[in-house]
Amino acid sequence: MSTTLESIELAAQQLSINERAALAHSLLKGLDEAEGDERYIESLWASEAEDRLDGYLEGEIEASPMADVVERVRSRIRQ
């Protein structure tokens, strides 16, 4: 655990139960908002995948053999 996180946790433990509940609510609400961003990002990726599939089916995009793709990725990782 980072020093900053430890100090925040120690400070939070000094709060009253009502203040801790309010803090927990605020933190959890922030996570819910992040989920909304995640769903939006997933929808963008789904749209991108559909566009690529359409491009492939219409002959605008060529496919590569899996072995070639894996080798390209491995060579990039090694760099």
Residue, then its C-alpha position, 0 to 999 in steps of 0.5 A: m500500500s502506498t504511503t499516500l493511501e495509508s495516510i488517507e486511510l488513517a485520516a478516514q479512520q478518524l472520521s465519525i461513522n456518518e462522515r465515513a459513510a458519506l466518504a464511502h458513498s462518494l467513493l463508490k459513486g465515483l466507481d459507478e461513474a467509471e463504469g459508465d465510461e467503461r460501457y461507452i468505451e466498450s460500445l466504441w470498440a464494438s462499433e470499430a469491430e463492426d466497421r472492420l468486419d464490414g470493410y473486410l466483407e466488402g473487400e476494403i480490408e485484407a485479412s492476415p494469417m494468425a501466425d503472421v499477426v502473432e509474429r508481428v506482435r512478438s517482434r514489437i514486444r521484443q523491441 
